[in-house]
Structure formats: structure tokens, C-alpha cells
């Protein structure tokens, strides 16, 4: 009998399906067009469920993807879900291409992607990792990451809004919102933080098999011992106590060293303890944060029944722990002694020994972050200006210090008056909002000009009825008009080519102040106002105000306006700082021409 020729189509459906699991989705889609049998096999729901799980890591909460993965396979239209994600990927890529092609409506196009929520993240991550030889590598990576960061900030701000409205927000999400502001392309988002804490709770159970039979006091100390034994709390040195990174719960969980300040150490303790059935909270003690663990209702910490009449004895029903320093219980008398040494009136002790709200812990974390950023700036300010010794704090600091500081401004401004607070608290909140508003707008205009929607939706309402509202709305209106109108085109002529010596993308060093920068705009003469000209002493320059002036991007993240006589061209390789910033206005670095390739041709077509 003639031997049947080997062919994929002759394989059993089950075996063919197993092969398809190893193929990328686009190959499966191509195969299904070749025969009715392949079409039938590729319609298997399990296959598309597999692709949804393996091709996409991030899903918007509205998808309820965890619930769908747990549901019976036949109840979920997995192929349709996958197709929708693939269509969204294509739309995001096309929108990003349009965004990169022209400055007009650029922020509107960003917002279109942001509106897709977390479903956009996988495609944005792919765009952030585009090949190094791509024609627009710097621009594509810059704008993809900026868009992704805006999605992260939006999610963070929504959590704080819920907290402000009195909704129940888990402590790890309320604190993890700070991580979302500095996340970039790393791990450490809300879900990642929750998974880490879930895993820690399971590990505590694994190391303590009899945990459920132990008393509240024993369980509380078991958790503290576990965290201390695995170096999940505390810092390695006094210097690390002020390190910016140690105020972020997500960074602490994902970093191998797991360093964390007292507040984050105690928050982590409380989150793990709660997953193990304990009632735990942070205590807002002055200059430190302790944990409080409460006994189960009707019992003391050692499991003995308590009659209702004796339930007010704090010594029996609650205990204090300090996971930052120790795995032992902290006696209440030690805390009251500390307060007395601080000359705190005994009448104030109960207030300082109570459980702090999640809102209080967020605001306290914000102050810690703000202090760390200010110390970084202070250290940078005393460094020599000489180029050889000059250190750019924003490049060497992890996480990004501007994003970190921005997060504190939002937290301080959003988390205001709570239900039941008196008028004096309301007045203090208005004062605080007015204090932080100028800093929010400084960061908005200098670093996050695509955050107009966030400001309109979350900040404008907090200033209803206040004098500042009109100014805020005017700023947003001017910003919107500038974004939506085409740029004024500045063409060169033979005369201008002589007068305006440097082109868009030219790298230079300032002759006087020695910083490095990139030319990203020019005027044939100084177009600044008279006040600025007077303050900057422009008329005292050798060539005065009639020489060309340049808009420049500086390696310290600032934008400046520089006279032509102060531009000293350089042809060295660009610094890490300039490469990270250049994508805002440039496609890539041209190693042959020794300058950046313009991505603002709609404004300067001849450069």
C-alpha cells in the first residue's frame, strides 16, 4: 500500500492545536485561511485565551480580566477580546505616528491614547523599546514613555480622588500611587505591588504552618519576625534614610535590597498582617511610624475572652510594633515616655498614639518625598559649576526626582478637607492649595504640558468660587489654543543663513555658564519683552539685542533663551542627559553631521 505523505493537515486536531500554541497569533491567522480544517482548529476558544494571556500583560480594570480567566472558557469570547486588543494596538501605533509627524494637536493625540487606559500599555512598552537604528528612535521612545507616564499618573490621581471622597482605598494602593508617578517602564504598578504583598502573606503562612491557631499577639510578632528575617524593612545606613527611593513601597518591594523608611516598612507590615486576618494600622507617632495591632472583638491579644465592661483596657486589646527596627513588641510605656521627653502634654498622648488614616499616611509620605528632593537640590547647589565636576542630579537620582516632586504636589493639593472637619481645617486646606498651585503649574508648563486634562478634571473643581479659578482657566485656554493651532513657520533666506549661524539640532556649550544644550528654535533678533531684556542685561552684550537668539534645551532640563555670542558649538557625543531629553524635539542623533535630526520641521522647515 502506498505510504501517505506527511502533512500538517493530516495531524489530529488535538496535536495541531498544540503546535498552534507555539506560533505567534499572526501565523495562526494566516494558517486559518488555507483550509477549512485549519479554520476550524484556529477557532478553538482555548487557543485565543492562551494568546490573551501570553501576548498581553496589562489590562484596563474595566476588562475585569482576572474574573474572565477564572470563568469557564466557553463563557468568554476570547477571540473577540484578542481582536479588540490587536485593533487597539494598531490604532495606538497610527496615532503615535501622527503625533510624531506634526506638533499641531500633539497633546490631543496623546490624550486619545491615554483614554484607552491600561489596555494601551503593552503597545506603548513595545514602542518605548523600538530598535536603536529606527529613523525616529529618540522621538518615538520619548513620546511613548510620556504617554505611558500620563496613563500611570491618571490612575494614581483617581485613587487619591477616591480617598478624598471617603471611599475605601487599600493602603498599598494609596501609597502605590506615588510609585505610579515615577514608574516609567519598570515593574511596580498597583497590581504588581498587590501580588508582592499576597506572596509575602503566603510565605508567612508557609513558614508558620500553625499560624491560624496562634493568638493575635503571636501572629503579630510572627509577621514582624518574617519581614525582619528577610530584610524587607529598614535601611542599610543613615544616608539611606534620606534616599528618595526609600519612600516608595513599590520600589522597595521590587528592589533586591528592599530598603524602606519607617512609614513604608510599617505600611508593608500592616498590609501583610491584614491579609493574614489581623486588624493592623499605622500609628502617626511624631518623627517615626509604628504599627498598631488590635485584638479580635471580645478577646484580648492572647486570645482570652474579655467581658464588655473591660474592653477599654488598651494594654489588653492593642499592641505596638516597630518593624523598621525590631521584631519585638513595643511597650506602650516606652512610647508615652518618648512623648513626655518631647514635652508633649499627656492630654495629647491619645491623639498621637491612635491609628492614623490612610489619607494621613499619604500626606506624610508626600512630605518625606518632598524633603528628599529638596535635599538633593541642596547638595547639587553647592557643587562647582565647572563642567568637569558638574553633576546633573536629575540624571543620577532614582527614581526621577521631578516626577517624584510632582506626585507630592498632587497629593498635597487633592487630599484636602474631609467630611466632619471644621471651618478652620477648611481655611487651612484653601491656604495649602494656594501654596501648591504655583508649583503644580510650574511643573505643568515646564515638564508635563500634556497634563491639561488632568488639571481641568481634578484641580479646577477644587478652586470653584475662589479668585484663582479665572487665572487657571485662562492658562488652560491659552495652552489649548497653542496646542491646536499650527506653528508659525520660520523659513530661512540667504540673509538669515548668515545672520542665524546655528541650526536646529546644533549641540553647544554656553560660553559663560558652561552648561550643554541643543538649539531647538531661533529668532533673527531678541524677541523677549523689555523687562526680560533689562533683567538679563541683553543690551550690555557685545552684539546686544540685534543678534540672533536661540531657544535651547539644556541638560539640566530647563529651556532657555541664549544670545548667539554665547553659543559655543561642540561636536562630541551627546551626554546621557541630552539623549534622554532630545526626543521631545528631535528624531535621532546623526553621528556623521554631529547634530540632532529635527522633528519640528513644521516650524523650521529649512533646518
CORNOR-V941420 format. One record per helix or strand of 2 or more residues. SS is the DSSP state (A for helix, B for strand). FROM is the first residue (numbers start at 1). TO is the last residue. If there is no record, write none. Layout:
{{SS/FROM/TO} {SS/FROM/TO}}
This chain:
{{A/8/10} {A/13/20} {A/25/31} {A/36/41} {A/45/55} {A/61/63} {A/65/70} {A/73/75} {A/78/101} {A/106/114} {A/117/128} {A/137/164} {A/171/181} {A/190/207} {A/211/213} {A/216/229} {A/239/242} {A/244/247} {A/249/254} {A/262/275} {B/279/283} {B/290/294} {A/308/310} {A/314/317} {B/318/321} {B/329/330} {A/332/341} {A/346/353} {A/358/381} {A/393/396} {A/401/414} {A/423/446} {A/452/463} {A/468/484} {A/494/499} {B/507/510} {B/516/523} {A/530/536} {A/538/540} {A/544/546} {B/549/554} {B/559/563} {A/564/566} {B/567/569} {A/576/582} {B/586/590} {B/595/598}}
